[in-house]
Amino acid sequence: MKPTEFPLRGLSEGTLYNLWIEQGRILVSSHDENQWRLGDWIVYGEEHFNHDDDWDDIDSHLLISQPTGLGECHSTRPKRFIVQVAEEVGLAVHTLENRATATRAFPPEKRNPRLSWTHHREAAPYERAQEYLDAAAPEGEPRRSVEWLRRYIARCEGKAAKVVTNLTFDVPEEMRTALEILAKGEGHGLRSLAKEICLPVLKEFIAARELNLVAAKSKKKAAA
């Protein structure tokens, strides 16, 4: 069922939201290989159920109070829409954000059937997104690779080429098999999928460890 096929009359927004969330869970659990379906789904939800901006206009004393454990209370805002949805359907926030970025940049009428979803994702964040996408599929010629598109965009945007270091590590055979199945279902190469999964996790890990190091140094300095 598409979002636009929901029986809208007489249903509250809460009920419609729950129907929409259930549709997302089905998309995720079915490992639907059409990335656009997930992107269309999250963008529909953002347009119809996202009230993040509304909370910014509410005074803090009107928000829900939560105990701090120190005999005090503090006002707390609801989780960001994208965070709440990611938790409810069992996906990483960056995965939903990637799908939404590509979908907003390329609504159905602007998508190029000759190119993969990954091509669209690479071009999506830029103002010249459509120009970059078109360059990867010149008329009468073979389509360009995703790596070609990345280099082309970097050249056009005046970005210096990034120095990339390869890290290699072993994974259990069953994990590799599961990744291969996911990669095939999502239209990725295995290396591309592993990169998409690992880089955001590594960034968060590094940031958390750096904070721990700073805190440890400060504590050591204070004790000296």
Backbone hydrogen bonds, N-H to C=O, Kabsch-Sander energy under -0.5 kcal/mol:
donor,donor_aa,acceptor,acceptor_aa,energy
5,E,2,K,-2.0
6,F,3,P,-1.7
8,L,6,F,-1.7
11,L,8,L,-1.7
16,L,12,S,-2.3
17,Y,13,E,-2.7
18,N,14,G,-2.1
19,L,15,T,-2.2
20,W,16,L,-2.4
21,I,17,Y,-2.8
22,E,18,N,-2.3
23,Q,19,L,-1.9
24,G,20,W,-1.9
25,R,21,I,-2.3
26,I,22,E,-2.0
27,L,23,Q,-2.2
28,V,24,G,-2.4
29,S,25,R,-2.9
30,S,26,I,-1.8
31,H,28,V,-1.3
32,D,27,L,-1.5
35,Q,33,E,-1.0
37,R,34,N,-1.1
38,L,34,N,-0.9
39,G,35,Q,-2.0
40,D,36,W,-3.4
41,W,37,R,-2.0
42,I,38,L,-2.4
43,V,39,G,-2.2
44,Y,40,D,-2.1
45,G,41,W,-2.0
46,E,42,I,-2.3
47,E,43,V,-2.1
48,H,44,Y,-1.5
49,F,45,G,-3.2
50,N,45,G,-0.7
50,N,46,E,-0.8
51,H,49,F,-0.7
54,D,51,H,-0.5
55,W,51,H,-1.3
56,D,52,D,-0.9
57,D,53,D,-0.5
57,D,54,D,-1.1
58,I,55,W,-1.4
62,L,59,D,-1.8
63,L,60,S,-1.4
64,I,76,T,-0.7
66,Q,74,H,-2.6
68,T,72,E,-2.8
69,G,72,E,-0.5
74,H,66,Q,-2.4
76,T,64,I,-2.6
84,Q,80,R,-2.6
85,V,81,F,-2.6
86,A,82,I,-2.1
87,E,83,V,-2.1
88,E,84,Q,-2.0
89,V,85,V,-2.1
90,G,86,A,-1.3
91,L,86,A,-2.0
96,L,92,A,-1.6
97,E,93,V,-2.6
98,N,94,H,-2.3
99,R,95,T,-2.1
100,A,96,L,-2.6
101,T,97,E,-2.6
102,A,98,N,-2.1
103,T,99,R,-2.1
104,R,100,A,-2.7
105,A,101,T,-1.9
106,F,102,A,-2.0
110,K,107,P,-2.7
111,R,107,P,-0.6
111,R,108,P,-1.1
115,L,112,N,-1.8
120,H,116,S,-1.5
121,R,117,W,-2.5
122,E,118,T,-2.3
123,A,119,H,-1.6
124,A,120,H,-2.0
126,Y,123,A,-1.7
129,A,126,Y,-1.4
132,Y,128,R,-2.5
133,L,129,A,-2.4
134,D,130,Q,-2.6
135,A,131,E,-1.7
136,A,132,Y,-1.0
136,A,133,L,-0.8
137,A,134,D,-1.3
141,E,138,P,-1.9
144,R,136,A,-3.3
149,L,145,S,-2.0
150,R,146,V,-2.4
151,R,147,E,-2.2
152,Y,148,W,-2.6
153,I,149,L,-2.7
154,A,150,R,-2.4
155,R,151,R,-2.3
156,C,152,Y,-2.5
157,E,153,I,-2.6
158,G,155,R,-0.9
159,K,154,A,-2.8
164,V,162,K,-0.6
176,R,172,P,-2.1
177,T,173,E,-2.4
178,A,174,E,-2.1
179,L,175,M,-2.4
180,E,176,R,-2.5
181,I,177,T,-2.1
182,L,178,A,-2.2
183,A,179,L,-3.0
184,K,180,E,-2.3
185,G,181,I,-2.3
186,E,182,L,-2.3
187,G,183,A,-0.5
187,G,184,K,-0.8
188,H,183,A,-2.7
193,L,189,G,-2.4
194,A,190,L,-2.5
195,K,191,R,-2.2
196,E,192,S,-2.2
197,I,193,L,-2.2
198,C,194,A,-3.0
199,L,195,K,-2.2
201,V,197,I,-0.9
202,L,198,C,-2.9
203,K,199,L,-2.5
204,E,200,P,-2.1
205,F,201,V,-2.5
206,I,202,L,-2.9
207,A,203,K,-2.4
208,A,204,E,-2.4
209,R,205,F,-2.5
210,E,206,I,-2.5
211,L,207,A,-1.9
212,N,208,A,-2.1
213,L,209,R,-2.3
214,V,210,E,-2.3
215,A,211,L,-2.5
216,A,212,N,-2.4
217,K,213,L,-2.5
218,S,214,V,-2.3
219,K,215,A,-2.3
220,K,216,A,-2.4
221,K,217,K,-2.4
222,A,218,S,-2.3
223,A,219,K,-1.8
224,A,220,K,-1.0
